Amino acid sequence: MTTPAATTATTTATTTTSQTYLTPVDTDGNITPQRRPGPVVYAVLTLWAAGAVAYEASGAMAASPGQAPLGLLVGAATPVALFGLALATLEPVKRFARELDLGLLTAFQSWRVIGSMFLTLFALDQLPGLFAWPAGFGDILVGLAAPFAVLAYARQSAGWQTKVRWLNYAGLFDFAVAVGTGVMMSESTLGVLRTPGGLSAELVNQWPLSLFPTFLVPMFIIMHWISLRQLSNTPKD
């Protein structure tokens, strides 16, 4: 016969275990409270977006035939590199990355369906299929899979860590394919897949699509980074 004390102990243990899943933990295994983005984050994002617009307006994104796509690569890599530097050196950034709501990070991946516009532009003969199809469908698949990962996380169902982890892996792989095909279909020296006189992916380097490589893609990569960092500290499935 189970005593009330034993029942209470079991409930407490179950609750404690659930909490270690529902909230992030630090490298010492301590539970940390979850948080949502605040005014500082929104201010940084606003300045970043404005900087991305100014970067494209300066002509830095344009890659003439015979030139390397340095403007594109710098615009895409710099925000991620700056975040990595801040994460390694600034304690407030470390704390923010540790405490940011994992469910919110996962749910935000649903917005990846916006990549379907690449398929629309392909249908309008504005983007080449070798770029638009993998980039567009990759984003759509990640965006459609995100709600299922969020649901598994919210319900704490068996294997939720694996589902969320693989969603992030898929998102990063999608970006690698999209950036790779975009560069290889460009008018630069790396545009090895582009046929002479055929469509290129240069439209992505022009406003407003330039926000994809300079703002949206790096932002989602940073969210993937934070999510995987948190998952590395959670108990395994």
Buried (B, 14 or more C-beta within 10 A) or exposed (E): EEEEEEEEEEEEEEEEEEEBBBBBBBEEEEEBEBBEEEEEEEEEEEEBBEBBBEBBEEEBBBBEEEBEBEBBBBBBBBBBEEBEEBBEEEEEBBEBBBBBBBBBBBBBBBBBBBBBBBBEBBEEEEBBBBBBBBBBBBBBBBBEBBEEBBBBBEEEEEEBBBBBBEBBEBBBEBBEBBBBBBBBBBBBBBBEBBEEEEBBBBBBBEEEBBBBBBBBBBBBBBBBBBBBBBBEBBEEE
